[in-house]
Amino acid sequence: MILDRRELLKVLGLATSGATLGACGRVWKVPGRLVERALRGPGLETFAQTICGLCEGGCGLTVRLFDDLPVGLKGNPKHPLNRGGLCPVGQAGLEVLYAPERVTGPLRRDEAGRYRPVTWDEALAEVAARLVALSGQRQGRRVALLSGEPGGLFADLAARFVQALGSPNVAHLAEPAALAYRLTQGLERPPGFDLSHADLVLSFGLDLFEDGPAPMHAIAALIGARPEAARAALIHVGTRLSPTAAKAEQRVAIAPGTHAAFALGVAHVLVREGSYDRRFVAEHTLGFDDWTDEQGRARLGFRRLLLERYYPDRAAHLAGCDAGRIVAVARRLARATAPVAVADGEAIQGAKGTWTAIAVHALNALLGAFDRPGGVVLPAPISLTPLPPLAEAPGGDDSLFAPRGAGAFGDDPVEALAARVLDGSTPVEVLFVVGANPLHTSPDADRLRQALERIPLVVALAPFLDETAAAAHLLLPTHVPLEAWREATTPSGVAFSTLGLAHPVIAPLHDTRHPGDVLLELARRAEGAVGAAAPWPTYQAYLEHRLTGLAAAGQGSVVAGSFEESWIHFLEDRGWRFLQHNDPAELWQDLVREGSWWNPVRSPGDWARLFPHASGRFEFFSLALERRLVELGRRESDALDSAEALARGVAALGLTARGDEACLPHFEPPRATAEGSLPLVPFRPLTARGSLAAASPMLLEMFGYPVLSGWETWVEIAPATAAQLDLGDGDRVAVESGRGAIEAVVRLKPGAASGVVHVPLGLGHRAPGSPAAGVGANPVEILEPVHDDLSGMLALAATHVRLRLLERRRHGGPAPLEEAHG
């Protein structure tokens, strides 16, 4: 039975005046059996605690059920991440659940390219037969898996499944950018930034309230959970007038790709005026002052580099701003008692993004922001039950995702897959794509499509027929979040440990399965070592097994009330354990009921864990970076001494820095802009979070709510830029690069940096199985194949475009902003 939302609510006796989704003309596909049950049921209203699952944020969710039918969603006020807040994507969970476009059973693409229904047994038998054949021929390395699922425990299971087949070819597209923290701190993932206790946050390019790893946590930490008088101040440095920038105490508009120059100018002022933390720098950093290495060579220190090259006038010239702004920001930092600097978003999406993150993180070292409230911390480890080692684990050095040249430390995984399949260097016969749509999100989508055509069996696990699923041979439909067991471990950048657990609040509406259950069933069918490596009967059983470690560790607590972190710290300091669970079964039951566990307690003074590399310090001079540059320099000759090899490694990356400067925080200029073209800076709006946002017409309706623009792609430009190009608000333009063109509507953005074009990501779907098919344009299609120097990732903000007028604003269209006439 198909009802629109208003009719469904009327059937359930829950109709309200002016139901907002009714205005979108949306129909929900609700199985008739559920409507009948609701009609004949006792009319019982209940609530269930779970997690959202629609993006990597891990927010707690309270689901309202009417006779076990989900009818409403709101944030869980007990959850430590979002504290009751819920973004529009989370609110769209019911639309995703009841979407009529969902794939209702397994499909196989025939020779004519049409999808035909098959049974689960037929589909799994085909995949298992291929896996068994490859394993029997000791060709398991010809299996690969790409995952966009954010959950850490699913990532462990997926990697174990592929490795048990004898393949190292696993890549997780949802991994946060961590290389800068590896090079400076020795960490494999970003540290936590204690926003809840910071009194000043200096944000470089990061739209904390929309595009951070956990925006609802940022809103709660900086605004919602604090009295107004105690809220943190925010300074935003970037090119776009984002919602975060609009709320900042100060906003500094700079040229694109110059965030590092601004950060280093601020660092210069802190050092010159003696406003840095001298004790921390002396005791816990390496390479601040000039030093002598083990070979007796004099090495350049960060202090001298700053004072000689990044004085405010020069830094301001590089960044395209006023030198006074740099000095003012530095002195504001010096006055703060708990400042912290963060970089993400546009700041790290260019070809020099890792260099930028290193420069910004150096500010935290100068401020002594490590291991203190309001600074850079490490959440306590989550004590999960470890998986036993595999009898034969393949090495990762010959993985098709192993670095081979795009960046000093890595390659873009989608580009690597495409390149190595097309050149034949790493044959792939079975490819799993789980919860990802790289044919829509990757700048290398064209070559990936060619590569997919050469792979004999591509298996997509997804709930909708998106672009990548449409190119697969088999589409195995998966549950959506409200139907599935899933977990969400601590989001990137959060300062405390948290683990959210989602349980099915409703039985699957269609013939779908969890990706973990699919992999476990394939392992059983493969038998032998593969089956032994994955012995759990269901994904739920796998989660139960992994979470028994929480009870054994006796740390943290299932969240059952609004408890203040300070009180938990008080108890822990005195030897108490807060709401401890000794019985794994009891812990599991409580976790299913409440939906989340957390541990806000950290061990102070654990410097070995904060800086786990060999020096045990924050490295202004990155020894790991020096070693890698020397390795690159010796590719042609092992006989080179270290200094010559370092110089050649620097030259191989095309850096402007020379010698030791390349191993220190420094500024690498972005690509020069050709005459008449403008830098393109794509951004992800809040309404485009997660891979399933395009399934919600509500989100499409409000897609461009900050500029009052829905169901279309727009470009944001400053009024001065519009005047130079003779463009007005509401004009339709072609955005043209060397890769192609897209169409968009001009929206003037007073306060944005001049000479920059901002375009939202998330639209431009072409697969017919999406409600967003044909809506707007996808700017990824016109991005140039430019890589980050160090990580090798394809850069989103390294393309230049021209704007060509197609049509003046139509009569009756949105009125131009007043600033456009001024």
ABEGO torsion letter per residue (X at the ends): XBBBAAAAAAAAGABBBGBAAAAAGBBBBBBAAAAAAAAABAGBBBBBBBBAGABAAGBBBBBBBBGGBBABBBBBAABAAAGGBBBAAAAAAAAAAABAABBABBBBBBAAGBBBBBBAAAAAAAAAAAAAAAAAAGAAAABBBBBABABAAAAAAAAAAAAAAGBABBBBAABBBAAAAAAAAGBABBBBBBAAABABBBBBGBBAAAABABAAAAAAAAAAABBAAABBBBBBBEABBBAAAAABABBBBBBBGAAAAAAAAAAAAAAAAGABBAAAAAAABBGABBBBBAAGBBBBBAAAAAAAAABAAAAAAAAGBBAAAAAAAAAAAAABABBBBBBBEAAAABAAAAAAAAAAAAAAAAAGABGBBGBBBBBBBBBBBBBBBBABBBBAAABAABBAGABAABBBAAAAAAAAAAAGABBBABBBBBGBBAAAABAAAAAAAAAAAABABBBBBBABBBAAAAABABBBBBBBAAABBBBBBBBBGBABBBBBBBBBABBBABBBBBAAAAAAAAAAAAEEAAAAABABABAAAAAAAAAAAAAAAGBEBBBABBBBAAAAAAAAAAGBBBGBBABAAAAAAAAAAAGBBBBABBBBGBAAAABABAAGBBBABBAAAAAAAAAAAAAABAABBAAAAAAAAAAAAGBABBEAAAABBBBBBBBBBBBGBBBBBBBBBAAABEAAAAABAAAAAAAAAAAGBBGBBBBBBBAAAAAAAGBBBGBBBBBBBAAEBBBBBBBBBBGBBBGBBBBBBGBGBABAABAABGBEBBAAAABBBBBBAAAGBBBABABBBBBBBABBBBBGBBBBBAAAAX
